[in-house]
Amino acid sequence: MGAENFTSVKEFVLVGLTSHRGTQLLLFGVLLLIYLLILFGNLLIIFLVWADSQLHTPMYFFLSNLAAMEIGLVTSTLPQMLVHLVTRNGVISLTCCMMQGYIALNIGSAESLLLGVMAYDRYLAICSPLLYATAMRKFYQVLLVSTCWIIGFVFSMTCVISTFRHSFCGPNLINHFMCELPIMLKLACGDIKMTKAIVSGLSTFMVFIPLSIILSSYGFILRSILRIKSTAGRSKAFSTCGSHLTVVILFYGTIISMYIIPHPDSGPVHNKEMSVCYLVVTPLLNPVIYTLRNKEIHSAVMKMVKRWGLK
């Protein structure tokens, strides 16, 4: 290595989930089906919120944006994984690797913030119903979502620049199915202590700030729900919050395990399992969780079915 700032490695090789050909073909079929289901479920939510005037509320506006983020997140990784499973060629250029890491981190961080916004929305709706209409006007809805994207952009750009400013002089074998920053940092040459501290510190901030908002919001919500005397009122309040809490547990549980909690002895298998959880399982379950017991979504679906003459 003559010049430390010169990146000698121009491409990497993604090992993927398995090297067994039969298992690769099986995974291709399963993951392709999952990808199509994710697209269908989340696009259905976006379409219903757009088409049904009864769903033109802040809660469903945020839900449709969450669905769009899920589509973007899974599209940044799954199509490439499917191609690699078929071709058995896991080669990816340094530029593509950097772009994939950036896009996934940008959308993931924006989604983390949006979940905090959704919790705040439920807090206002249940604890301050008289102020809700004013506090959640359309302008503020758009402002909140835009802020999530802007902060996510700044955070992910900072992390990616900090990571890829290092030289990669070898090895170029990535025992993973995608380019994740914690994995890439392990392959960087030179002193990476400062970069690890920056990425870890920013990741902690991006997770625990919205998570603290979520926990605080639901603390106030729980107190308000317990004051409701009618059983029907409590049941309705719990049902509107239960779906969001389930998604929060799925999303933050895997993110904290992957990015925040150190796993010095964890192998590549653990990293792949955690990545599959928040890149595949969570986007697949989100539409199911939000629509399974949601009467307004059910009503919108029935209207659409009748409008198209399918029933």
Residue, then its C-alpha position, 0 to 999 in steps of 0.5 A: m500500500g503506497a498511498e493510504n487514501f487510495t482504494s485498491v479494491k474496486e469490487f466485492v464478492l457477496v457470499g450470500l445466504t448459502s452455497h448449496r445449489g438446491t438451497q439457492l434455488l429454493l430460496f430464490g422461489v421463496l424470496l421471490l414470492i415474499y418480494l411480490l407479497i411485500l409489493f402487493g401488500n404495501l401497494l394495496i395500503i398506498f392505493l386504499v389510502w389514496a382512493d378512499s376519502q375516509l382514510h384521508t386522515p393523518m394516521y393513514f397518511f403516515l401509514s401510506n408513507l411507511a408502506a412506501m418506505e418498506i417498498g423502497l427498503v426491500t427493493s434496495t436489497l432483494p432484487q440483487m439477492l435474487v439475481h445472485l441466487v440465480t446466477r451464483n455470481g455475487v460480485i458487486s462493484l464498490t460504487c454499487c456497494m456504497m449506493q446499496g448501503y446508503i439507500a438501505l440506511n437512508i430509508g431505514s433511518a427515515e422509517s425509524l423516525l416515522l415510527g416515532v412520528m406515528a406514536y406522537d400522532r396516536y398520543l395527540a389523537i387519544c390524549s389531546p383530541l381537541l388539539y388534534a385537528t389543528a396540530m395535525r393539519k396537512f401542512y404539518q403532516v407533510l413537514l413531519v414526513s419530510t423531516c424524517w427523510i431529511i434527517g435520514f439523508v444527513f445521517s446515512m450520508t455521514c455514515v457512508i462517507s465516514t465508512f468509504r473514506h477508508s481504503f479497502c485493500g483486501p480481502n474483498l469477500i463479504n460473508h453476507f447478502m448485502c453491503e451493510l456498514p458494520i460488515m464493510l467497516k470490518l474490511a476497511c484498512g487502517d485505523i477505524k476506531m473513530t469511524k466506528a465511534i461515529v457510526s455507532g454514536l449516530s446509530t444510537f441517536m437515530v434509534f433511541i431518540p424516536l424510541s424514547i418518543i414512542l415509549s413516552s407517547y405510549g406511557f401517556i396513552l396507557r394512562s389515558i386508556l386506563r381512565i376510560k370507563s367504557t370497555a368499548g372505548r378501551s378496546k378501540a383505543f388499544s386496537t388503534c395502538g396495538s398494530h403500531l406497537t407490534v411493528v415497533i417491537l419487530f423493527y427496533g428489536t432487530i435494529i438494536s440487535m444489529y447496530i447498537i448492542p455489540h456482538p464481539d463473538s457473533g458470526p456471519v450467521h447472526n448478522k444475516e439472520m438479523s438482516v433478514c428479519y428487518l429487510v424481509v420479515t418486517p416489510l412482509l408482516n407490516p401490511v398484515i399487522y396493520t390490516l388484520r383487525n382494522k375495520e376501516i381498511h376492511s371497509a375500504v377493501m370491500k368498497m373497492v371490490k364492489r366498485w370493480g364488480l368483483k363481488 
